[in-house]
Amino acid sequence: MAGKRNLKIAFITLLITLCIVGASWWVYLSFTFVSFEPLALNDKKELVVAKVPDDFYKNLLVVLDGYHIEHKPDVGGQLKLPLKVANDKQLIRELTEKAQDIMWLYNHTKERGPSFPCKGEGYEGFVLKRGRPDFIGGDSAIDVDLTCGEVALAEQILHTRVDAAGGLKAWHIRYEFPDYYRQYIGYRNAKGEVVVYISLLLRRGNTISQLRRHLVLVEDGGSAYWQVEVNLNTKAIGQLSVNGSA
């Protein structure tokens, strides 16, 4: 009888020990905070540390709040997450993507401003609803409130015309269409035709918070910045202008 009793005590002691160890490990994972490390898939579908824009951590705050994930400030404006979250690499990749997804951010923030986002296959950007400068369309142009459907049509025309002319390399542009954010402004010309002005800005070095507020004008930068006008009625593109180099 004593042997059975001792075995029972030993078993209960083991269970208690395992519970304590498990609880301690859970507390460690939940209350130990580590720096957030943005992740993305490379061409080989391997997870690698991602290069992110300047406003990434500001956008990440919106994402973490949307996912109800606890966070703490880190040095340099970065953020810390619980270790149990940081260890979930697929979740970290998802959070990294959401912090750079203009549609997701727009739908999860109260701020609207003078623009709204449009996104499709190979493009995403903001339609600016006001603030068209005179150099776009001229004094006689009439502002047009574009729709995302008209943006999609403009992108289709642009891709078709550029491909027919030999691709972006024909204009000495060394990036591809998906590498750019867009800003769109619509107007009606003297013939009553709807024209979409598209400013393409390389994702690296440009921030979502900046693009959604006003038209970004850059004097230099080479093929990291270029502009084009697309006529939705004639299905033609105007002069494609690539920035110069300083």
C-alpha atoms as a printed R data frame, in Angstrom:
    type eleno elety resid chain resno       x      y       z
1   ATOM     1    CA   MET     A     1   0.000  0.000   0.000
2   ATOM     2    CA   ALA     A     2   2.831  2.337   0.902
3   ATOM     3    CA   GLY     A     3   4.393  1.756  -2.518
4   ATOM     4    CA   LYS     A     4   1.196  2.675  -4.331
5   ATOM     5    CA   ARG     A     5   0.782  5.745  -2.140
6   ATOM     6    CA   ASN     A     6   4.339  6.876  -2.865
7   ATOM     7    CA   LEU     A     7   3.798  6.302  -6.586
8   ATOM     8    CA   LYS     A     8   0.632  8.391  -6.450
9   ATOM     9    CA   ILE     A     9   2.419 11.190  -4.603
10  ATOM    10    CA   ALA     A    10   5.262 11.093  -7.109
11  ATOM    11    CA   PHE     A    11   2.801 11.262 -10.003
12  ATOM    12    CA   ILE     A    12   0.965 14.229  -8.476
13  ATOM    13    CA   THR     A    13   4.298 15.948  -7.773
14  ATOM    14    CA   LEU     A    14   5.309 15.455 -11.406
15  ATOM    15    CA   LEU     A    15   2.034 16.920 -12.634
16  ATOM    16    CA   ILE     A    16   2.424 19.936 -10.358
17  ATOM    17    CA   THR     A    17   6.002 20.428 -11.554
18  ATOM    18    CA   LEU     A    18   4.930 20.235 -15.188
19  ATOM    19    CA   CYS     A    19   2.161 22.760 -14.567
20  ATOM    20    CA   ILE     A    20   4.582 25.141 -12.867
21  ATOM    21    CA   VAL     A    21   7.099 24.784 -15.701
22  ATOM    22    CA   GLY     A    22   4.363 25.276 -18.301
23  ATOM    23    CA   ALA     A    23   2.979 28.328 -16.516
24  ATOM    24    CA   SER     A    24   6.459 29.796 -16.137
25  ATOM    25    CA   TRP     A    25   7.144 29.274 -19.839
26  ATOM    26    CA   TRP     A    26   3.825 30.897 -20.759
27  ATOM    27    CA   VAL     A    27   4.627 33.879 -18.531
28  ATOM    28    CA   TYR     A    28   8.074 34.132 -20.126
29  ATOM    29    CA   LEU     A    29   6.645 34.092 -23.655
30  ATOM    30    CA   SER     A    30   3.846 36.513 -22.805
31  ATOM    31    CA   PHE     A    31   5.730 39.077 -20.755
32  ATOM    32    CA   THR     A    32   9.135 39.057 -22.430
33  ATOM    33    CA   PHE     A    33   9.169 41.702 -25.157
34  ATOM    34    CA   VAL     A    34  11.588 41.690 -28.099
35  ATOM    35    CA   SER     A    35  12.158 44.078 -30.996
36  ATOM    36    CA   PHE     A    36   9.889 43.653 -34.019
37  ATOM    37    CA   GLU     A    37  11.807 42.378 -37.032
38  ATOM    38    CA   PRO     A    38   9.897 42.852 -40.325
39  ATOM    39    CA   LEU     A    39   9.861 39.767 -42.525
40  ATOM    40    CA   ALA     A    40   9.062 39.115 -46.192
41  ATOM    41    CA   LEU     A    41   9.427 36.346 -48.743
42  ATOM    42    CA   ASN     A    42  12.297 36.550 -51.208
43  ATOM    43    CA   ASP     A    43  12.278 35.197 -54.760
44  ATOM    44    CA   LYS     A    44  12.955 31.704 -53.390
45  ATOM    45    CA   LYS     A    45   9.933 31.964 -51.047
46  ATOM    46    CA   GLU     A    46  12.250 32.130 -48.056
47  ATOM    47    CA   LEU     A    47  11.575 34.409 -45.091
48  ATOM    48    CA   VAL     A    48  14.116 37.232 -44.915
49  ATOM    49    CA   VAL     A    49  14.378 40.520 -43.047
50  ATOM    50    CA   ALA     A    50  12.442 43.117 -45.043
51  ATOM    51    CA   LYS     A    51  13.479 46.646 -45.962
52  ATOM    52    CA   VAL     A    52  10.662 48.974 -44.900
53  ATOM    53    CA   PRO     A    53   9.783 52.639 -45.584
54  ATOM    54    CA   ASP     A    54  10.237 55.460 -43.097
55  ATOM    55    CA   ASP     A    55   6.627 55.435 -41.866
56  ATOM    56    CA   PHE     A    56   6.512 51.658 -41.418
57  ATOM    57    CA   TYR     A    57   6.359 51.628 -37.625
58  ATOM    58    CA   LYS     A    58   3.717 54.335 -37.568
59  ATOM    59    CA   ASN     A    59   1.598 52.134 -39.827
60  ATOM    60    CA   LEU     A    60   2.509 49.050 -37.798
61  ATOM    61    CA   LEU     A    61   0.875 50.650 -34.754
62  ATOM    62    CA   VAL     A    62  -2.424 50.693 -36.653
63  ATOM    63    CA   VAL     A    63  -1.977 47.037 -37.625
64  ATOM    64    CA   LEU     A    64  -1.095 45.860 -34.100
65  ATOM    65    CA   ASP     A    65  -4.108 47.679 -32.673
66  ATOM    66    CA   GLY     A    66  -6.286 46.090 -35.348
67  ATOM    67    CA   TYR     A    67  -4.958 42.641 -34.430
68  ATOM    68    CA   HIS     A    68  -5.227 43.428 -30.686
69  ATOM    69    CA   ILE     A    69  -1.554 42.648 -30.149
70  ATOM    70    CA   GLU     A    70   0.144 44.202 -27.137
71  ATOM    71    CA   HIS     A    71   3.225 46.284 -27.922
72  ATOM    72    CA   LYS     A    72   5.771 48.579 -26.307
73  ATOM    73    CA   PRO     A    73   7.957 51.380 -27.697
74  ATOM    74    CA   ASP     A    74  11.501 50.514 -28.665
75  ATOM    75    CA   VAL     A    75  14.531 52.649 -29.467
76  ATOM    76    CA   GLY     A    76  14.487 54.717 -32.643
77  ATOM    77    CA   GLY     A    77  10.701 54.784 -32.872
78  ATOM    78    CA   GLN     A    78  10.504 51.034 -33.386
79  ATOM    79    CA   LEU     A    79   8.316 48.591 -31.466
80  ATOM    80    CA   LYS     A    80   8.590 45.569 -29.200
81  ATOM    81    CA   LEU     A    81   6.197 42.597 -29.200
82  ATOM    82    CA   PRO     A    82   5.675 39.665 -26.817
83  ATOM    83    CA   LEU     A    83   8.088 36.829 -27.556
84  ATOM    84    CA   LYS     A    84   5.206 34.455 -28.279
85  ATOM    85    CA   VAL     A    85   4.113 36.761 -31.120
86  ATOM    86    CA   ALA     A    86   7.630 37.359 -32.406
87  ATOM    87    CA   ASN     A    87   8.226 33.605 -32.621
88  ATOM    88    CA   ASP     A    88   5.304 33.226 -35.050
89  ATOM    89    CA   LYS     A    89   7.219 34.073 -38.232
90  ATOM    90    CA   GLN     A    90   4.222 33.747 -40.556
91  ATOM    91    CA   LEU     A    91   2.262 36.168 -38.378
92  ATOM    92    CA   ILE     A    92   5.181 38.613 -38.419
93  ATOM    93    CA   ARG     A    93   5.250 38.417 -42.226
94  ATOM    94    CA   GLU     A    94   1.509 39.080 -42.310
95  ATOM    95    CA   LEU     A    95   1.876 42.077 -39.985
96  ATOM    96    CA   THR     A    96   4.722 43.397 -42.150
97  ATOM    97    CA   GLU     A    97   2.558 43.152 -45.275
98  ATOM    98    CA   LYS     A    98  -0.441 44.822 -43.637
99  ATOM    99    CA   ALA     A    99   1.711 47.760 -42.482
100 ATOM   100    CA   GLN     A   100   2.478 48.417 -46.170
101 ATOM   101    CA   ASP     A   101  -0.985 47.691 -47.585
102 ATOM   102    CA   ILE     A   102  -2.651 51.002 -48.412
103 ATOM   103    CA   MET     A   103  -6.149 49.504 -48.662
104 ATOM   104    CA   TRP     A   104  -5.930 47.766 -45.281
105 ATOM   105    CA   LEU     A   105  -4.541 50.856 -43.575
106 ATOM   106    CA   TYR     A   106  -7.156 53.113 -45.147
107 ATOM   107    CA   ASN     A   107  -9.973 50.840 -44.004
108 ATOM   108    CA   HIS     A   108  -8.627 50.657 -40.447
109 ATOM   109    CA   THR     A   109  -7.917 54.335 -39.784
110 ATOM   110    CA   LYS     A   110 -10.355 57.129 -39.047
111 ATOM   111    CA   GLU     A   111  -8.336 59.711 -40.963
112 ATOM   112    CA   ARG     A   112  -9.527 60.105 -44.542
113 ATOM   113    CA   GLY     A   113  -8.017 63.331 -45.872
114 ATOM   114    CA   PRO     A   114  -8.098 64.580 -49.474
115 ATOM   115    CA   SER     A   115  -7.635 61.181 -51.104
116 ATOM   116    CA   PHE     A   116  -8.752 57.564 -51.305
117 ATOM   117    CA   PRO     A   117  -6.862 54.419 -52.326
118 ATOM   118    CA   CYS     A   118  -7.209 52.240 -55.401
119 ATOM   119    CA   LYS     A   119  -5.528 48.885 -55.793
120 ATOM   120    CA   GLY     A   120  -5.402 46.281 -58.527
121 ATOM   121    CA   GLU     A   121  -3.092 43.708 -60.064
122 ATOM   122    CA   GLY     A   122   0.354 45.282 -60.205
123 ATOM   123    CA   TYR     A   123  -0.610 48.724 -58.922
124 ATOM   124    CA   GLU     A   124  -1.781 50.630 -55.870
125 ATOM   125    CA   GLY     A   125  -1.973 54.295 -55.070
126 ATOM   126    CA   PHE     A   126  -4.107 57.254 -54.047
127 ATOM   127    CA   VAL     A   127  -6.583 59.324 -56.021
128 ATOM   128    CA   LEU     A   128  -6.149 62.967 -55.005
129 ATOM   129    CA   LYS     A   129  -9.544 64.607 -54.908
130 ATOM   130    CA   ARG     A   130  -8.349 68.208 -54.831
131 ATOM   131    CA   GLY     A   131  -5.258 70.346 -55.222
132 ATOM   132    CA   ARG     A   132  -4.620 69.888 -58.981
133 ATOM   133    CA   PRO     A   133  -1.767 72.250 -59.912
134 ATOM   134    CA   ASP     A   134  -2.044 74.290 -63.123
135 ATOM   135    CA   PHE     A   135   0.770 72.404 -64.833
136 ATOM   136    CA   ILE     A   136  -1.559 69.391 -64.963
137 ATOM   137    CA   GLY     A   137  -4.091 70.077 -67.710
138 ATOM   138    CA   GLY     A   138  -3.668 73.854 -67.736
139 ATOM   139    CA   ASP     A   139  -6.013 76.615 -66.639
140 ATOM   140    CA   SER     A   140  -8.865 75.466 -68.892
141 ATOM   141    CA   ALA     A   141  -9.003 71.943 -67.471
142 ATOM   142    CA   ILE     A   142 -11.954 70.923 -65.325
143 ATOM   143    CA   ASP     A   143 -11.354 68.755 -62.267
144 ATOM   144    CA   VAL     A   144 -12.818 65.252 -62.404
145 ATOM   145    CA   ASP     A   145 -13.551 62.995 -59.431
146 ATOM   146    CA   LEU     A   146 -12.016 59.720 -60.567
147 ATOM   147    CA   THR     A   147 -13.313 56.306 -59.585
148 ATOM   148    CA   CYS     A   148 -11.228 53.204 -58.983
149 ATOM   149    CA   GLY     A   149 -12.796 51.795 -62.148
150 ATOM   150    CA   GLU     A   150 -11.364 54.683 -64.167
151 ATOM   151    CA   VAL     A   151  -8.001 54.187 -62.453
152 ATOM   152    CA   ALA     A   152  -8.065 50.510 -63.444
153 ATOM   153    CA   LEU     A   153  -8.809 51.491 -67.053
154 ATOM   154    CA   ALA     A   154  -5.973 54.033 -67.039
155 ATOM   155    CA   GLU     A   155  -3.558 51.404 -65.715
156 ATOM   156    CA   GLN     A   156  -4.674 48.929 -68.382
157 ATOM   157    CA   ILE     A   157  -4.122 51.490 -71.149
158 ATOM   158    CA   LEU     A   158  -0.740 52.481 -69.710
159 ATOM   159    CA   HIS     A   159   0.503 48.891 -69.480
160 ATOM   160    CA   THR     A   160  -0.713 48.087 -72.997
161 ATOM   161    CA   ARG     A   161   0.891 51.156 -74.595
162 ATOM   162    CA   VAL     A   162   4.180 50.770 -72.735
163 ATOM   163    CA   ASP     A   163   4.435 47.063 -73.559
164 ATOM   164    CA   ALA     A   164   3.740 47.795 -77.232
165 ATOM   165    CA   ALA     A   165   6.584 50.324 -77.245
166 ATOM   166    CA   GLY     A   166   9.110 47.860 -75.852
167 ATOM   167    CA   GLY     A   167   8.505 48.069 -72.130
168 ATOM   168    CA   LEU     A   168   9.731 50.506 -69.510
169 ATOM   169    CA   LYS     A   169  13.341 49.965 -70.554
170 ATOM   170    CA   ALA     A   170  12.561 51.904 -73.728
171 ATOM   171    CA   TRP     A   171  12.394 54.993 -71.470
172 ATOM   172    CA   HIS     A   172  15.486 53.882 -69.510
173 ATOM   173    CA   ILE     A   173  13.335 52.975 -66.499
174 ATOM   174    CA   ARG     A   174  15.103 50.213 -64.603
175 ATOM   175    CA   TYR     A   175  12.218 49.237 -62.339
176 ATOM   176    CA   GLU     A   176   8.950 47.408 -62.995
177 ATOM   177    CA   PHE     A   177   5.377 48.657 -62.598
178 ATOM   178    CA   PRO     A   178   4.738 46.927 -59.221
179 ATOM   179    CA   ASP     A   179   7.816 48.659 -57.762
180 ATOM   180    CA   TYR     A   180   5.965 51.981 -57.689
181 ATOM   181    CA   TYR     A   181   3.273 53.672 -55.651
182 ATOM   182    CA   ARG     A   182   0.928 55.890 -57.665
183 ATOM   183    CA   GLN     A   183  -0.840 59.201 -57.250
184 ATOM   184    CA   TYR     A   184  -3.759 59.894 -59.588
185 ATOM   185    CA   ILE     A   185  -5.369 63.195 -60.576
186 ATOM   186    CA   GLY     A   186  -8.257 63.425 -63.035
187 ATOM   187    CA   TYR     A   187  -9.345 66.274 -65.273
188 ATOM   188    CA   ARG     A   188 -11.428 66.966 -68.381
189 ATOM   189    CA   ASN     A   189  -9.610 68.646 -71.266
190 ATOM   190    CA   ALA     A   190 -10.941 71.236 -73.760
191 ATOM   191    CA   LYS     A   191 -12.376 68.417 -75.908
192 ATOM   192    CA   GLY     A   192 -14.343 67.034 -72.985
193 ATOM   193    CA   GLU     A   193 -12.102 63.978 -72.700
194 ATOM   194    CA   VAL     A   194 -11.211 62.516 -69.322
195 ATOM   195    CA   VAL     A   195  -7.469 62.427 -68.686
196 ATOM   196    CA   VAL     A   196  -5.747 60.704 -65.774
197 ATOM   197    CA   TYR     A   197  -2.432 62.139 -64.623
198 ATOM   198    CA   ILE     A   198  -0.352 59.386 -62.991
199 ATOM   199    CA   SER     A   199   2.706 60.069 -60.878
200 ATOM   200    CA   LEU     A   200   4.742 56.932 -60.187
201 ATOM   201    CA   LEU     A   201   7.042 56.972 -57.160
202 ATOM   202    CA   LEU     A   202   9.380 54.176 -56.181
203 ATOM   203    CA   ARG     A   203   8.099 52.413 -53.071
204 ATOM   204    CA   ARG     A   204  11.488 52.594 -51.413
205 ATOM   205    CA   GLY     A   205  11.938 56.080 -50.028
206 ATOM   206    CA   ASN     A   206   8.272 57.158 -50.175
207 ATOM   207    CA   THR     A   207   5.735 56.901 -47.395
208 ATOM   208    CA   ILE     A   208   2.042 56.076 -47.478
209 ATOM   209    CA   SER     A   209   1.250 58.902 -45.044
210 ATOM   210    CA   GLN     A   210   2.891 61.390 -47.419
211 ATOM   211    CA   LEU     A   211   1.286 60.063 -50.584
212 ATOM   212    CA   ARG     A   212  -2.235 60.247 -49.214
213 ATOM   213    CA   ARG     A   213  -2.009 63.931 -48.235
214 ATOM   214    CA   HIS     A   214  -0.702 65.832 -51.257
215 ATOM   215    CA   LEU     A   215   0.917 65.513 -54.681
216 ATOM   216    CA   VAL     A   216   4.572 64.657 -54.170
217 ATOM   217    CA   LEU     A   217   6.873 66.675 -56.430
218 ATOM   218    CA   VAL     A   218  10.511 65.633 -56.820
219 ATOM   219    CA   GLU     A   219  12.966 67.422 -59.115
220 ATOM   220    CA   ASP     A   220  15.554 64.657 -59.492
221 ATOM   221    CA   GLY     A   221  15.676 60.969 -58.583
222 ATOM   222    CA   GLY     A   222  16.006 59.502 -62.068
223 ATOM   223    CA   SER     A   223  13.673 56.630 -62.961
224 ATOM   224    CA   ALA     A   224  12.578 56.331 -59.333
225 ATOM   225    CA   TYR     A   225  10.067 59.044 -60.310
226 ATOM   226    CA   TRP     A   226   8.145 59.424 -63.547
227 ATOM   227    CA   GLN     A   227   4.832 60.806 -64.758
228 ATOM   228    CA   VAL     A   228   2.438 60.138 -67.594
229 ATOM   229    CA   GLU     A   229  -1.058 61.180 -68.712
230 ATOM   230    CA   VAL     A   230  -3.616 58.663 -69.943
231 ATOM   231    CA   ASN     A   231  -6.613 59.704 -72.056
232 ATOM   232    CA   LEU     A   232  -9.512 57.408 -71.196
233 ATOM   233    CA   ASN     A   233 -11.489 58.375 -74.306
234 ATOM   234    CA   THR     A   234  -8.811 58.001 -76.970
235 ATOM   235    CA   LYS     A   235  -6.951 55.208 -75.093
236 ATOM   236    CA   ALA     A   236  -3.695 57.083 -75.746
237 ATOM   237    CA   ILE     A   237  -0.917 58.100 -73.376
238 ATOM   238    CA   GLY     A   238   0.700 61.522 -73.360
239 ATOM   239    CA   GLN     A   239   4.383 62.200 -73.060
240 ATOM   240    CA   LEU     A   240   6.000 59.927 -70.519
241 ATOM   241    CA   SER     A   241   8.358 62.065 -68.444
242 ATOM   242    CA   VAL     A   242  11.155 60.555 -66.346
243 ATOM   243    CA   ASN     A   243  12.906 62.650 -63.711
244 ATOM   244    CA   GLY     A   244  16.486 63.667 -64.290
245 ATOM   245    CA   SER     A   245  19.472 62.880 -62.111
246 ATOM   246    CA   ALA     A   246  21.124 65.450 -59.866
